[in-house]
């Protein structure tokens, strides 16, 4: 059996990295819906059936023992529909607002995510729940996920554009400064070194990958079940088709064998 990791593109590779550390020996099936990227620009009524259709194909073809929705935007929208439809454990990804509110020293926390994520009711409720512990600023970035995708495929990054995306995260109020920035998109950790360089002052950058890996471990345990397909390669399937050379090299670098054919929703 396998673990399915699903994302709108390549951001889920940050989750894959930590899952491999926590659960060595599991086969990984990675699905990146790059034909639908970015999810933050989709209408909810169209995005839900698209993701459910992709999951239908994945579950039928690979019978995963667990699935991870490695996308904050999708997780804040799709989890009830997936859990109603499928009987395997499904782990979502949400911005780690609670630990940020607990650990801030200055009381100023910023949550950097896509517009779709920051507008979701789930995120708004998390902010309301923890606002007594911290002053939380939500920033909906329109271009940062795409910058991360380009960066990971070897393209140069517009430093001024990246700095402009980061600028709202850094708040000064009553002598205090933001000291924690929550990365509310799995693409963003790929840019964290650039972010540190451009930040006007040092902050902690918090992302959810380790917590997700621990949750997966708690659900299915460390020992892989006996699998007749043992020894099969970890694979990556992208919905836009055969990956271009730069993306193929990236996937191979993460130990994934890129599929030659596109993996499309059933209703596309």
C-alpha positions in Angstrom: 0.0 0.0 0.0 1.1 3.6 -0.5 0.7 7.1 0.9 -0.9 9.6 -1.5 0.3 13.1 -1.4 -1.8 15.6 -3.3 -1.1 19.2 -4.1 -1.9 21.9 -6.6 1.7 21.8 -7.9 5.0 21.0 -6.3 4.5 22.6 -2.9 3.6 19.2 -1.4 7.2 18.2 -1.9 7.9 20.0 1.4 5.5 17.6 3.1 6.9 14.6 1.3 10.4 15.4 2.6 9.2 15.2 6.2 6.9 12.1 5.7 9.9 10.2 4.3 11.9 10.9 7.4 9.0 9.9 9.7 7.9 6.9 7.7 10.7 5.3 5.7 9.7 2.4 3.6 6.3 3.6 2.5 5.7 4.0 -1.2 4.8 7.6 -2.1 2.3 8.4 -4.9 2.6 12.2 -5.5 -0.1 13.9 -7.6 0.4 17.6 -8.6 -2.5 19.3 -10.2 -0.3 21.8 -12.1 -3.0 22.1 -14.8 -5.2 23.6 -12.1 -2.5 25.7 -10.4 -3.0 28.1 -8.5 -6.1 26.9 -6.5 -6.4 30.3 -4.9 -7.9 31.6 -8.2 -10.6 28.9 -8.5 -14.3 29.2 -7.7 -15.2 26.9 -4.9 -18.0 25.2 -6.7 -15.7 24.2 -9.5 -12.7 23.3 -7.4 -14.4 20.8 -5.1 -15.6 18.4 -7.9 -12.2 18.7 -9.6 -10.3 17.5 -6.5 -12.8 14.8 -5.7 -12.5 13.5 -9.2 -8.7 13.4 -9.0 -9.0 11.5 -5.7 -11.4 9.0 -7.3 -8.7 8.1 -9.8 -5.9 8.0 -7.2 -7.8 5.8 -4.8 -9.0 3.4 -7.5 -5.5 3.0 -9.1 -3.3 2.9 -6.0 -5.5 2.0 -3.0 -3.5 4.3 -0.6 -3.6 3.5 3.1 -3.7 7.2 3.8 -3.8 10.5 1.8 -2.4 13.9 2.5 -3.9 17.0 1.1 -0.6 19.0 1.0 -2.3 22.3 0.1 -3.7 24.8 2.5 -6.1 26.3 0.1 -7.6 22.9 -0.8 -7.6 21.7 2.8 -9.6 24.6 4.0 -12.3 23.8 1.5 -12.3 20.1 0.5 -11.8 18.0 3.6 -15.5 17.4 4.5 -16.2 16.2 0.9 -13.2 13.9 0.8 -13.9 12.4 4.2 -17.5 11.8 3.3 -16.5 10.1 0.1 -13.5 8.0 1.1 -13.0 5.7 4.1 -9.2 6.0 4.3 -7.5 8.5 6.7 -7.1 11.9 5.1 -4.8 14.5 6.6 -5.2 18.1 5.6 -2.9 21.1 5.9 -3.8 24.2 7.7 -1.7 27.2 8.7 -0.1 26.5 12.2 -1.7 29.5 13.8 -2.1 27.9 17.3 1.6 27.2 17.9 2.5 30.6 16.5 0.2 32.3 19.0 1.5 30.2 21.8 5.2 30.9 21.1 5.2 34.6 20.0 7.2 36.8 22.4 6.2 40.1 20.9 2.5 39.2 20.5 2.6 40.0 16.7 2.1 37.1 14.3 1.6 37.3 10.6 0.0 34.5 8.5 1.2 34.5 4.9 -1.0 32.5 2.6 -3.0 32.6 -0.6 -6.1 34.8 -0.8 -8.2 31.7 -1.0 -6.7 30.4 2.3 -7.0 33.6 4.3 -10.6 34.0 3.3 -11.7 30.6 4.4 -14.0 30.3 7.4 -11.7 27.7 9.0 -8.8 30.1 9.0 -10.9 33.0 10.2 -12.1 30.8 13.1 -8.5 29.9 14.0 -7.6 33.5 14.2 -10.6 34.4 16.3 -9.8 31.5 18.7 -6.2 32.5 19.2 -6.5 36.3 19.0 -6.5 36.6 22.8 -2.9 35.2 22.7 -1.6 37.3 19.8 -2.4 40.0 17.4 -2.6 38.0 14.1 -2.3 39.7 10.7 -3.5 37.8 7.7 -1.8 38.4 4.4 -3.2 37.0 1.1 -0.4 36.8 -1.4 -1.4 36.7 -5.0 2.0 35.8 -6.5 4.2 34.0 -4.0 3.2 30.5 -4.8 4.0 31.0 -8.5 7.4 32.5 -7.5 8.1 29.4 -5.5 7.2 27.1 -8.4 9.5 29.1 -10.7 12.3 29.2 -8.2 12.2 25.4 -7.7 12.4 24.9 -11.4 15.6 26.9 -11.7 14.2 30.2 -12.8 15.4 33.5 -11.5 13.3 35.3 -8.9 12.3 39.0 -9.1 13.7 40.2 -5.8 11.6 43.4 -5.8 8.4 41.4 -6.3 9.3 38.9 -3.6 10.1 41.8 -1.2 6.8 43.4 -2.0 4.9 40.2 -1.2 6.7 39.9 2.1 6.5 43.6 3.2 3.0 43.4 4.8 4.2 40.6 7.1 6.4 42.9 9.1 4.4 44.9 11.5 5.6 47.4 14.1 3.1 48.4 16.8 3.6 50.1 20.2 7.4 49.3 20.2 6.8 45.7 19.3 7.6 43.9 16.0 6.3 40.8 14.3 8.5 37.9 15.5 6.7 34.9 13.8 5.6 34.5 10.2 3.4 31.5 9.5 3.9 30.0 6.1 0.3 29.2 5.1 1.1 27.6 1.7 3.3 24.5 1.2 5.1 26.2 -1.7 6.5 29.0 0.5 9.2 27.0 2.4 11.0 26.7 -0.9 11.7 30.4 -0.7 12.5 30.7 3.0 16.2 31.3 2.5 15.4 34.2 0.1 12.8 35.4 2.6 15.3 35.5 5.4 17.7 37.6 3.3 15.0 40.1 2.4 13.3 40.4 5.8 13.8 43.8 7.5 14.5 42.0 10.9 14.8 38.4 12.0 11.7 36.3 12.6 10.8 32.7 13.0 9.2 31.1 9.9 6.8 28.4 10.9 5.4 25.8 8.5 3.4 22.6 9.1 5.4 19.8 7.4 6.8 18.2 10.6 3.5 18.3 12.4 1.8 16.6 9.4 4.4 13.9 9.3 3.9 13.2 13.1 0.1 13.1 12.5 0.5 10.6 9.7 2.8 8.4 11.8 0.3 8.4 14.6 -2.5 7.2 12.3 -0.7 4.4 10.4 2.3 3.6 12.5 6.0 3.2 11.6 5.9 -0.3 10.2 4.8 -0.6 6.6 2.3 -3.4 5.9 3.2 -6.3 3.6 2.7 -5.1 0.0 2.8 -7.3 -3.1 4.1 -4.2 -4.9 7.0 -3.8 -2.5 10.0 -2.3 -4.2 8.0 -0.3 -6.7 9.3 3.3 -7.3 7.8 6.3 -5.7 6.0 8.1 -8.5 4.9 11.6 -9.4 2.0 12.4 -11.7 1.2 15.9 -13.0 -2.1 16.8 -14.5 -0.6 19.2 -17.1 1.2 16.3 -18.8 4.7 15.0 -19.0 6.9 17.3 -16.9 9.3 19.7 -18.7 13.0 18.9 -18.1 13.5 21.3 -15.2 10.4 19.9 -13.3 11.4 16.3 -14.1 14.8 16.9 -12.6 13.3 18.4 -9.5 10.9 15.4 -9.1 13.8 13.0 -9.6 15.8 14.9 -7.1 13.0 14.2 -4.5 13.2 10.5 -5.4 10.1 10.5 -7.6 9.8 8.8 -11.0 7.8 11.2 -13.2 5.0 9.7 -15.1 4.9 10.3 -18.9 1.2 10.7 -19.2 -1.0 13.4 -17.6 -3.2 12.4 -14.7 -6.5 14.2 -15.4 -9.7 14.5 -13.4 -12.4 12.0 -14.6 -14.7 14.8 -15.7 -12.1 16.8 -17.7 
